[in-house]
Every structure is written in C-alpha cells, then in structure tokens.
Amino acid sequence: MLKVNNLNLQFGSLVLARDVSFTLKPGQVTAILGPNGTGKSTLLKTLFGDIKVDSGDIGFGDEHLTPKTLAKWRSRFGYMPQDIHFDIGLSVVEVILLGRIDALSLRVDETLLSEALDILDSMGLAHLANRDVRTLSGGQCQMMLFAQALMRKPQIMMLDEPVSALDLHYQHVLLEHLRQQTQQHNYTTVMVLHDLNLAAQYADNLLVLKGGELVATGDPKQILTAELVEDIYNVKAQVFCDESGVPFVRTLRSNQAA
Ligand SMILES: Nc1ncnc2c1ncn2[C@@H]1O[C@H](COP(=O)(O)OP(=O)(O)OP(=O)(O)O)[C@@H](O)[C@H]1O
C-alpha cells in the first residue's frame, strides 16, 4: 500500500496540500480529480520524489520516501508524465524498450523485444513499431508512453492525464488496459483525469482535491454527486446511474437549472 500521511506543501503563498492523507491499495485504480492549478500533477511529482514536501510522510510497505531511499523508491514506479516531446531519432519499439532500461544490454534480448511488440499489438498499434518517434501524432505518442510504462511492470503505476490527446476509441483502449493490468499484476495505480465519466467508469477510488484540501475520497458510486461537481468546478450538473450503479455526469449550461 502507498500511504501518504499529513502531507503539507506550499509554493510561496500558494497552498497545494494541507494535511493531506490517503492510502492507495494494490490492485486498484485511483483517479485524482480537481480544478486546473489545484496541484494534481504536483501531487504525482511529490509521490515520485521530485518535489520536496514541507512536512509529511510517504511510504510504500515498510519503506519511506527519503533522500536516501530515492533511487530504490523510483525504481518501483512506471510514471507517465504530461507532455513529453521527443527530439531523438528512436523508433517506437526502442522507446518502449527503454521502459526496461535496467534489463537492457548492447544486444536486445528477444524476450524483451517480443514483450514490447506484444504490448503494441494488444493495443492495435503494431503498425507503429518501427516508426521514428519524431513523426508520431500527439495521441500516438501518448499510447507509446503508456506502452513504455506497462513494459516496466512497475509496482506503482502513475499517469498524468494519460488520455488527454486520445480519441474516444483509444481513451477506452488505454483505460481498459490499465484496469486489467492493474488487477492482473496487482499494481497500485494512480492517474490524474479531467473526465469525470471516464473516472467513474474506470477508477475504483477517487481523490478529489481543491484549494490544498482533499475534499472527498472514495468509491465513485458513493461520492460522485451533483453537489460535489458544483462545489469543485462551479458547474451545475445532473448525475445519473447506470444499471450497475456507475454514475455518469451531465453538465448543464450556465443558464440551465439543475
Ligand atoms: N515549481 C513550482 N514553483 C512554483 N509554483 C509551481 C511549481 N510547480 C507548479 N506550480 C504551481 O502550482 C499550482 C499547481 O500546479 P499543478 O500543475 O500541480 O496543477 P494541476 O492541478 O495539475 O493543474 P492542471 O489541471 O491545469 O494540469 C499551479 O498554480 C502552478 O503554477
């Protein structure tokens, strides 16, 4: 379990976390929601040890994140950050293989290569294997980075807006893969999402941030309400449930009554 206890973080006068505590469980997908600029990406970078907190503790099992444990700590992560641009002439399959840089030597092992090709194939992207990464579209690049994160087989899978550049089809391909792989390999998975309906469909758990506070946490079936949506985003909404109780949110124009 990844445990965050009493996290406090401030940039100048901007409070990003005030006594924030939560637990992420293995085998579960957690989605972080919240308005722009509220600190979602910063929270992921903090979990990765990229940002020093003012106070608080972050632990995984018996280990705690400290300057001394940082290298080992990071080796547990598959981290897909926002907005990566490539300016080097590598092929797609080579970038995916870099996910296992720990296992690479001068000759690429056949098993690793076929693993990388299988991941691409399973997402319907085998045709991209030999493409120069500098020629990829934004969405293709995002799928490739996801494949690289899967290639790592991490204990903690962390993704920052992983579907922001994807069309409807690939949004579902990526999130379905993420969910299946999380359950199959017991990954502790956390992602930032803006789409509430995708979060409700694919996440077991939500963390809702606003103004440095964790304002709601739990199963989307229980916590995703019209009141929460209005409180967080200042947008009127209606929330319906499908036959299995999964909520879906219909937001209203500002001149429509809820
Ligand atoms: N290193 C930094 N120094 C000072 N301020 C920072 C730093 N990094 C981020 N910020 C500020 O912290 C706030 C939170 O940024 P962050 O990127 O975490 O927000 P976010 O919730 O992920 O936003 P978005 O939904 O727009 O991607 C923003 O106001 C940002 O400008």
The ligand as a Tripos MOL2 file, in Angstrom:
@<TRIPOS>MOLECULE
LIG
   31    33     1     0     0
SMALL
NO_CHARGES

@<TRIPOS>ATOM
      1 N1          7.9030   24.5010   -9.1170 N.pl3     1 LIG1
      2 C1          6.8820   25.3380   -8.9130 C.ar      1 LIG1
      3 N2          7.0620   26.5120   -8.2920 N.ar      1 LIG1
      4 C2          6.0270   27.3570   -8.0620 C.ar      1 LIG1
      5 N3          4.7450   27.0860   -8.4090 N.ar      1 LIG1
      6 C3          4.5090   25.9180   -9.0310 C.ar      1 LIG1
      7 C4          5.5590   24.9830   -9.3290 C.ar      1 LIG1
      8 N4          5.0170   23.9080   -9.9420 N.ar      1 LIG1
      9 C5          3.6960   24.1640  -10.0500 C.ar      1 LIG1
     10 N5          3.3970   25.3670   -9.5110 N.ar      1 LIG1
     11 C6          2.0580   25.9500   -9.3740 C.3       1 LIG1
     12 O1          1.3290   25.0690   -8.5410 O.3       1 LIG1
     13 C7         -0.0330   25.0340   -8.9670 C.3       1 LIG1
     14 C8         -0.4460   23.6130   -9.2040 C.3       1 LIG1
     15 O2          0.1430   23.1350  -10.4060 O.3       1 LIG1
     16 P1         -0.1880   21.6830  -10.9660 P.3       1 LIG1
     17 O3          0.4790   21.5640  -12.2870 O.co2     1 LIG1
     18 O4          0.1410   20.6840   -9.9320 O.co2     1 LIG1
     19 O5         -1.7700   21.7850  -11.1210 O.3       1 LIG1
     20 P2         -2.7910   20.7520  -11.7500 P.3       1 LIG1
     21 O6         -3.8650   20.5390  -10.7410 O.co2     1 LIG1
     22 O7         -2.0920   19.5270  -12.2370 O.co2     1 LIG1
     23 O8         -3.3400   21.6220  -12.9610 O.3       1 LIG1
     24 P3         -3.9310   21.2730  -14.4100 P.3       1 LIG1
     25 O9         -5.2690   20.6090  -14.1890 O.co2     1 LIG1
     26 O10        -4.0920   22.6320  -15.0060 O.co2     1 LIG1
     27 O11        -2.9370   20.3970  -15.1390 O.co2     1 LIG1
     28 C9         -0.1410   25.9400  -10.1910 C.3       1 LIG1
     29 O12        -0.6130   27.1940   -9.7820 O.3       1 LIG1
     30 C10         1.2870   26.0200  -10.6880 C.3       1 LIG1
     31 O13         1.5110   27.2270  -11.3610 O.3       1 LIG1
@<TRIPOS>BOND
     1     1     2 1
     2     2     3 ar
     3     2     7 ar
     4     3     4 ar
     5     4     5 ar
     6     5     6 ar
     7     6     7 ar
     8     6    10 ar
     9     7     8 ar
    10     8     9 ar
    11     9    10 ar
    12    10    11 1
    13    11    12 1
    14    11    30 1
    15    12    13 1
    16    13    14 1
    17    13    28 1
    18    14    15 1
    19    15    16 1
    20    16    17 2
    21    16    18 1
    22    16    19 1
    23    19    20 1
    24    20    21 2
    25    20    22 1
    26    20    23 1
    27    23    24 1
    28    24    25 2
    29    24    26 1
    30    24    27 1
    31    28    29 1
    32    28    30 1
    33    30    31 1
@<TRIPOS>SUBSTRUCTURE
     1 LIG1         1 GROUP 0 **** ****
